[in-house]
Amino acid sequence: MLVGDGRKLDGLNFAEGIAQCKDSFYGQHDPDSMPVYYELNSRWEAWRRGNVMCSEMESAALFILCAVRGARGGAIMSFKAMEDTVKVAIEAMRALIEADKPARAGGDFAHS
């Protein structure tokens, strides 16, 4: 099963998309109360028009490390039950392992 195409996984809905990673936590929750509210609102509108699905603060470091080490990386953002999130993550990892098998057999897979 390919994860990320919006299909249901054991009755769970999931989607693949773009996340905006930034270093400002509080501005997203109540931008109108911030001194630069116009800038925050304008930026979020630009991200929204770019089809950004969520905003978070942690994934950039993970993806940079993976790129430097030649490893795969991924992130799952969820506001739902942790158990369901873990199920989707496990299925995503299984799909990636299956997709990597031909490269591993041919010796084309980066080792870290």
Phi, psi and omega in degrees: 000131175274126179268139175113002181257012176085358178289162178279145178237107182050042179081004181260139175267140176211160179213152176256139180190192184264135175245139175268125179251125184218175184252015182237112184277308191286334182299330183284336186278326180210066185301328183293344179268357182269151179301330180252041184306320181297322179290316179297315179296320179296316179297315181296323178298321178296317178297317181299317179295336176273011178067031175290131183269332183203171179229132182209181188235358191249334193289333184303315180297319179299312182292325177295314178299318179296318179296317180295321183270356181069034182245160174283150177215156179201166178215146176235126177252134184211144173245012185253191181299136182300322181301317179293321178299318180295320178300315179296318179299317180297316179294324177296317179295319177300316180298319179293320178299315179297318180294330182277346184305314179299321179293320179296319181295326180272358179078015182265011185262134179289133178256141177235000000 
